[in-house]
Amino acid sequence: MKKESLDLVVRELLERSGSLAEIKLESHFPGNRIAGGKYSMGTHTVTLYKEEIMRQCQQLFSSADRFLDYFTVVFAHELGHAEDTELEELANYLDSCITEQERCLTALKIEENAWGFAEKLLPDMDKAFMQKIIYHSLKPYRDQLQVEPA
């Protein structure tokens, strides 16, 4: 995938969202999980990991044919964290949760907020494609809580 294509997606979504977050594109996530992106509240920075996004796309869709769409959805989700007015309060609450149930519910709420933002930011994205990504992203949180999608 050409860097110019990714840069164009980044510019378009930043403009559409009005976000002032700093954006970094990296090749690989430094940890040992397949994280496509992360948002750092302290620096108001979204970092996207191209190789991990490619791997996620291949795992979920058995192909990298829709990598650019997948990248767009992941980026919109990370912008959702960056622009979430509840994030700081939720993150602080996450640190003070007493029960594992509270912790899981709060983490799920953080992720649902970001996905809600992404859906509004990408009204023309293929709905089935996006819903499959969202479903699989939220599944571990819901499995922990043993709840079904709303």
C-alpha positions in Angstrom: 0.0 0.0 0.0 1.4 3.3 -1.0 2.1 5.8 1.8 0.4 8.5 -0.3 -2.9 6.6 0.0 -2.7 6.3 3.7 -1.7 9.9 4.1 -4.8 10.9 2.0 -7.1 8.9 4.3 -5.4 10.5 7.4 -5.8 14.1 6.0 -9.4 13.5 4.9 -10.6 12.0 8.2 -8.7 14.7 10.2 -10.5 17.3 8.2 -13.9 15.6 8.4 -13.6 15.1 12.2 -12.0 18.4 13.1 -9.6 16.6 15.3 -6.3 18.2 16.2 -4.7 15.0 17.3 -1.2 14.3 16.2 -1.0 11.2 13.9 1.9 8.8 13.6 2.2 6.0 11.1 4.5 3.1 12.2 5.3 -0.2 10.6 4.9 -2.4 13.7 3.3 -2.4 17.1 6.2 -2.7 19.7 4.3 -5.2 21.9 3.4 -8.8 21.3 -0.2 -8.4 20.3 -1.8 -7.4 17.0 -2.8 -3.8 17.8 -3.7 -1.8 14.7 -3.6 1.5 16.5 -3.6 3.3 19.9 -4.5 6.6 21.3 -2.3 8.4 23.9 -4.4 10.8 25.9 -1.3 12.4 27.5 0.1 13.6 24.1 -3.2 13.6 22.1 -1.6 11.3 19.6 -3.0 8.5 17.5 -0.4 5.9 16.3 -1.4 3.5 13.6 0.6 0.3 12.9 0.4 -0.6 9.3 1.6 -4.2 9.4 -0.7 -5.1 12.3 -3.7 -3.5 10.4 -2.8 -5.6 7.4 -2.6 -8.7 9.5 -6.0 -8.0 11.2 -7.5 -7.4 7.8 -6.2 -10.7 6.5 -7.3 -12.6 9.6 -10.9 -11.2 9.5 -11.5 -11.1 5.7 -9.0 -13.8 4.5 -7.5 -11.2 2.2 -5.8 -7.8 2.2 -7.9 -6.6 -0.8 -9.8 -4.1 1.4 -6.7 -3.0 3.4 -7.3 0.7 2.7 -11.0 0.4 3.9 -9.8 -1.5 6.9 -7.1 1.1 7.7 -9.8 3.8 7.3 -12.1 2.1 9.8 -9.3 1.5 12.3 -8.2 5.2 12.0 -11.8 6.4 12.5 -12.0 4.3 15.6 -8.8 5.7 17.0 -10.0 9.3 16.2 -13.1 8.3 18.2 -10.9 7.8 21.3 -9.1 11.1 20.6 -12.4 13.0 20.4 -14.3 11.2 23.2 -15.3 13.9 25.7 -15.9 11.1 28.2 -12.6 9.4 27.8 -10.7 11.1 30.6 -13.5 10.5 33.1 -13.9 6.9 32.0 -10.1 6.3 32.1 -10.0 7.7 35.6 -12.9 5.5 36.6 -11.2 2.5 35.1 -8.2 3.1 37.5 -10.6 3.1 40.5 -12.9 0.2 39.6 -13.3 -2.1 42.5 -14.7 -5.1 40.7 -13.6 -6.9 37.5 -17.2 -6.4 36.2 -17.0 -2.6 36.6 -13.6 -2.6 34.9 -14.9 -4.7 31.9 -18.1 -2.5 31.6 -16.0 0.7 31.6 -13.5 -0.7 29.0 -16.5 -1.8 26.8 -18.0 1.7 27.1 -14.7 3.3 26.1 -14.6 1.1 23.0 -18.3 1.6 22.1 -17.9 5.3 22.3 -15.0 5.2 19.8 -16.9 2.9 17.5 -20.0 5.2 17.6 -17.8 8.1 16.6 -16.2 6.0 13.8 -19.7 5.1 12.4 -20.7 8.7 12.3 -17.4 9.7 10.7 -17.8 7.1 8.0 -21.5 7.2 6.9 -20.6 5.9 3.4 -18.5 3.0 4.5 -19.9 -0.5 3.6 -22.1 -1.2 6.7 -21.6 -5.0 6.7 -17.8 -4.6 6.4 -17.7 -2.1 9.2 -20.1 -4.1 11.5 -18.0 -7.2 11.1 -14.9 -5.2 12.3 -16.8 -3.7 15.2 -18.3 -7.0 16.2 -14.9 -8.7 16.4 -13.3 -5.7 18.1 -16.0 -5.7 20.9 -16.3 -9.5 21.1 -13.6 -10.0 23.8 -15.1 -7.3 26.0 -18.6 -8.8 25.6 -17.3 -12.3 26.1 -15.8 -11.3 29.4 -19.1 -9.8 30.5 -21.1 -12.6 28.8 -23.3 -10.0 27.0 -24.6 -10.0 23.5 -24.5 -7.0 21.1 -27.2 -4.4 21.5 
